[in-house]
Amino acid sequence: MRHTEWIHFGCGRCAPEEWSNYDSSPSLRLEKLPLIGGLVPTGPYGRFPMNVLYGDIVRGLQVAPGTVDLLYCSHVLEHLSLADLRTALRNCHDMLRKGGVFRLVLPDIEYMIDQYRNDGSEQAALRFMENTLLGQKTRVRGFRGFVRSWLGNSHHLWMWDYKAFAAELRAAGFSNVRRAGYNDSHHEAFRLVETPDRWDHELGIECS
């Protein structure tokens, strides 16, 4: 049974039936087109599951305000600009019922900086740029480059540590903000969407 009050956005290919799953990938939008959607070439991760809906957290999901009990995203918010991040957090707050829980995980810039500072090799800066996804090794120009940029959203636009992100959550109206670890929520439903590889050395937060 799907619980429409459990919302998982930026889900990618992780789409448990018990959750309502949303993603804003242009590839998903193309796959949803009538008639021609099935002709869209699959990427390296295959096609999106059929139960994934198209939805952009910045523009707002098609969800009534104050109706969501649980809200989850994994490695999504670091791909937003600062202004879009703040809009997204307000949208998240508006969707939740009173007492509803928002749980998220994203890269931990503090951990990455510590790794860089402890790396005495000449490759330290290179590894830092690769690990943070703030750099760009090559730039494909022309139409091919435009299509790749439009279909992909792999680069990080804004990185966070716990203190800064917790402040953003409080400014958006959230309370009971705490640093979270993998599968440490008392809401067992989150275990359906969490995987350990996406939490290892990352920044997890839970709030209400």
C-alpha positions, 0 to 999 in steps of 0.5 A: 500500500502506498502512503501518499503522506510519505514523500521522497523527492530526488529519488532517482531509481530508488522508489519503494512502493510504500513511498510517493517518489518524485524526481526532476530529471529531464530524462524522466520527463522525456520518458513520461511523454506519450508514445515517444517516451518508450523510445528515449535512450536509457542512461547508465542507470537504466530507466526510471521505475514506473512509479516515479513522478515528475516533480521539482521541489523548488517549483513545488510538488503537487502535494497539498500543504500540511498533508505530509507525515514523512519527507526524505531526500538523499544527495539532492540539496547540494545541487541547488543554488543558495536561493533555490535551496531556501525556496526548497526548504520553505516548500518542504516545511509547507508540505509537512503536517504539524509534527511531520519529520524531514530527514535528509543526507548530503555531502559534508564539506567539513569532513572533506576539508579535514580529508584535504588538510590531512592529505600531504600529497601533491594530489590533495587539491585535485582529490578535493575538487573531485570529491566535492564535485566543484570542479570540471575536468573537461568542458564539452562545447556546442550542442552536445555540451548543451544537451549533456548539461541539460540532461545531467545535474551532477555538479554541486552548487553549494556545499554545507556543514552541519552548523550552516545547514541547521541554521537554514532549516531553522530559518525555514521554520523547522525545529528539533534539528539534530545531526542524524546517522544511518537508520537511526530514526524511530520512524522505520519507514525511512529504512525503505529509502536509506542505503548505507553507501549514501550515508558513509562520511556524509551529513545527515540531518533530521528535523520536524 
